[in-house]
Amino acid sequence: MQTSTSGRVDISLGERSYSILIATSNFDAVSSYAHLQGGGSALIVSNETVAPLYAQRLQDALQARFKAVHRVVLPDGEQFKNWQTLNLIFDALLANGCDRKTVLFALGGGVVGDMTGFAAASYMRGVPFVQVPTTLLAQVDSSVGGKTGINHPLGKNMVGAFYQPQLVVCDLDTLRTLPQRELSAGLAEVIKYGPIADLAFLEWIESHLDALLQRDPTALAHAVQRSCEIKAWVVGQDERESGLRAVLNFGHTFGHAIETGLGYGQWLHGEAVGCGMVMAAQLSCEMGLIDAAYVVRLTQLVQRAGLPVVGPRLADGDNAGRYLELMRVDKKAEAGEIRFVVIDGPSSAAVRTAPDAVVRRVIDACCS
């Protein structure tokens, strides 16, 4: 995995290959979309928070390439990542007579991106789509790799499809309007890449975290670029998560349980992942894979990023039992066995099972 300074990262997936463009002032530049097949129609999918800020600018840029550009605005929040909201996209596609050559543009964060991608994978059995992520979390993680879907009351992201976009356009300027809580949530996914793949990047994050929190453009550009490079390399090896790609879920097994158990939208996804990484590191230590000093190091970094490091209680009685119940619905679970992403070296991860008794100890320790 070599670092590039071009502001462009390529995902190598044969005929499904595409590029991630990372720059400032590029989401509303006609040149960003020059290679897309134009001439037909486009649908911009956004939400009530992002659309007033950026939808018209994107529409103006796309009108140079498409005969008709339509919009649909969704409610904002993880709690709306469901069938009812997904149908709003299908309603707009059908009402505007959109055909197989219509291109969907996901303008927003991870929720908008996941639902737009799922709609694109499903409408007429597959139409093209483009990711235009406006949050740090979406730029470094959810917009890249082709995971699409919606939540179910019993489990997060349990209904969806692998469906790659045609293009990802990361405009760093959109991070200026991001609420501080959302910025911290995105940093959880940035931090994740250090323990699982790149010790030098972990050390860089530790020394540049203050600059990232202050939205220093140079620091943000490097964080987005390196995160995308690591994810691109992993996805290129394992597109459909049959093996290696599962390590990208570090912290997510615990994190998804937190989101589902509290009710979607109570904690931001990145907040749950940040706390989940602390719990996964503690599990790694309990399994004898890393020492306690590494757990402290990661916990301090997550806390400095403004993220929670103590898990919430999901049940008044058997709290650990409730976590285990929710984690058995996780996508990585097999035959009822929970599979955790654990750290087994300074920048190396693996997927392992663990005895319930050990997991219970971790949950009790991390939720006290």
ZISULCOR-V234167 format. One record per backbone hydrogen bond with DSSP energy under -1.0 kcal/mol. CO is the residue of the C=O (numbers start at 1). NH is the residue of the N-H. E is the energy in kcal/mol with one decimal. If there is no record, write none. Layout:
CO_NH_E ; CO_NH_E
//
This chain:
7_22_-3.7 ; 9_20_-3.0 ; 11_18_-1.3 ; 13_16_-2.0 ; 14_17_-1.7 ; 18_11_-3.1 ; 19_168_-2.1 ; 20_9_-2.2 ; 21_170_-3.3 ; 23_172_-2.9 ; 26_29_-1.1 ; 29_32_-1.4 ; 30_33_-1.5 ; 31_34_-1.3 ; 33_36_-1.4 ; 40_67_-1.7 ; 40_68_-1.3 ; 41_103_-1.8 ; 42_70_-3.1 ; 43_105_-2.8 ; 44_72_-2.3 ; 45_107_-2.8 ; 46_74_-2.9 ; 47_51_-2.6 ; 50_53_-1.1 ; 50_54_-2.2 ; 51_55_-1.8 ; 54_58_-2.1 ; 55_59_-2.7 ; 56_60_-2.6 ; 57_61_-1.6 ; 58_62_-2.4 ; 59_63_-1.9 ; 62_65_-2.1 ; 62_66_-2.3 ; 65_39_-3.0 ; 68_42_-2.1 ; 70_44_-3.1 ; 72_46_-2.3 ; 74_48_-1.7 ; 77_80_-1.8 ; 78_81_-1.7 ; 80_82_-2.0 ; 81_151_-2.5 ; 82_86_-2.4 ; 83_87_-2.2 ; 85_88_-1.1 ; 86_90_-1.4 ; 87_91_-2.9 ; 88_92_-1.9 ; 89_93_-2.3 ; 90_94_-2.6 ; 91_95_-2.8 ; 92_96_-1.6 ; 93_98_-2.7 ; 94_97_-1.5 ; 99_102_-1.6 ; 103_43_-2.3 ; 104_130_-2.7 ; 105_45_-3.1 ; 106_132_-2.9 ; 108_134_-2.0 ; 109_113_-2.4 ; 110_114_-2.8 ; 111_115_-2.2 ; 112_116_-2.6 ; 113_117_-2.3 ; 114_118_-1.9 ; 114_149_-1.0 ; 115_119_-2.6 ; 116_120_-2.5 ; 117_121_-2.2 ; 118_122_-1.4 ; 119_123_-3.0 ; 120_127_-2.4 ; 122_125_-2.2 ; 123_126_-2.5 ; 128_104_-2.3 ; 129_166_-3.2 ; 130_106_-2.9 ; 131_169_-2.7 ; 132_108_-1.2 ; 135_139_-2.2 ; 136_140_-2.2 ; 137_141_-1.2 ; 137_142_-1.0 ; 138_143_-2.1 ; 141_144_-1.7 ; 146_163_-3.3 ; 148_161_-1.1 ; 150_159_-1.4 ; 152_155_-1.8 ; 155_152_-2.6 ; 159_150_-2.8 ; 161_148_-1.8 ; 167_131_-2.5 ; 168_21_-3.0 ; 170_23_-2.1 ; 171_174_-1.5 ; 172_175_-1.3 ; 173_176_-1.7 ; 179_183_-2.1 ; 180_184_-2.4 ; 181_185_-2.0 ; 182_186_-2.0 ; 183_187_-1.7 ; 184_188_-1.1 ; 186_190_-1.3 ; 187_191_-3.1 ; 188_192_-1.8 ; 190_193_-1.1 ; 191_194_-1.4 ; 192_196_-1.3 ; 193_197_-1.4 ; 193_198_-1.0 ; 194_198_-1.2 ; 198_202_-2.0 ; 199_203_-2.3 ; 200_204_-2.1 ; 201_205_-2.7 ; 202_206_-2.2 ; 203_207_-1.8 ; 204_208_-1.7 ; 208_212_-2.1 ; 209_213_-2.6 ; 210_214_-1.6 ; 211_216_-2.8 ; 212_215_-1.5 ; 216_220_-2.7 ; 217_221_-2.4 ; 218_222_-1.9 ; 219_223_-2.5 ; 220_224_-2.7 ; 221_225_-2.4 ; 222_226_-3.0 ; 223_227_-2.0 ; 224_228_-2.4 ; 225_229_-2.2 ; 226_230_-2.3 ; 227_231_-2.5 ; 228_232_-2.9 ; 229_233_-2.1 ; 230_234_-2.2 ; 231_235_-3.1 ; 232_236_-2.3 ; 233_237_-1.1 ; 234_238_-1.8 ; 238_241_-1.0 ; 243_246_-1.5 ; 244_247_-2.2 ; 245_248_-2.0 ; 246_249_-2.1 ; 247_250_-1.3 ; 249_252_-2.6 ; 251_255_-1.9 ; 252_256_-3.4 ; 253_257_-1.3 ; 254_258_-2.0 ; 255_259_-2.3 ; 256_260_-2.7 ; 257_261_-2.8 ; 258_262_-2.4 ; 259_263_-1.5 ; 263_266_-2.0 ; 268_272_-2.3 ; 269_273_-2.4 ; 270_274_-2.6 ; 271_275_-2.2 ; 272_276_-2.4 ; 273_277_-2.4 ; 274_278_-1.4 ; 275_279_-2.1 ; 276_280_-2.6 ; 277_281_-2.5 ; 278_282_-2.2 ; 279_283_-2.2 ; 280_284_-2.3 ; 281_285_-2.1 ; 282_286_-2.5 ; 283_287_-1.8 ; 284_289_-2.7 ; 285_288_-1.8 ; 291_295_-1.2 ; 292_296_-2.2 ; 293_297_-2.4 ; 294_298_-2.5 ; 295_299_-2.6 ; 296_300_-2.6 ; 297_301_-1.7 ; 298_302_-2.5 ; 299_303_-2.4 ; 300_304_-2.5 ; 301_305_-1.5 ; 302_307_-1.7 ; 303_306_-1.8 ; 317_319_-1.7 ; 318_322_-1.8 ; 319_323_-2.0 ; 320_324_-2.5 ; 321_325_-2.3 ; 322_326_-2.2 ; 323_327_-2.7 ; 324_328_-1.4 ; 326_329_-1.4 ; 327_330_-1.3 ; 330_333_-1.6 ; 334_337_-2.4 ; 337_334_-2.3 ; 340_352_-2.9 ; 342_350_-2.3 ; 348_344_-2.0 ; 350_342_-3.0 ; 352_340_-3.5 ; 355_359_-2.1 ; 356_360_-2.9 ; 357_361_-1.7 ; 358_362_-2.0 ; 359_363_-2.6 ; 360_364_-2.9 ; 361_365_-2.3 ; 362_366_-2.5 ; 363_367_-1.5 ; 366_311_-2.3
//
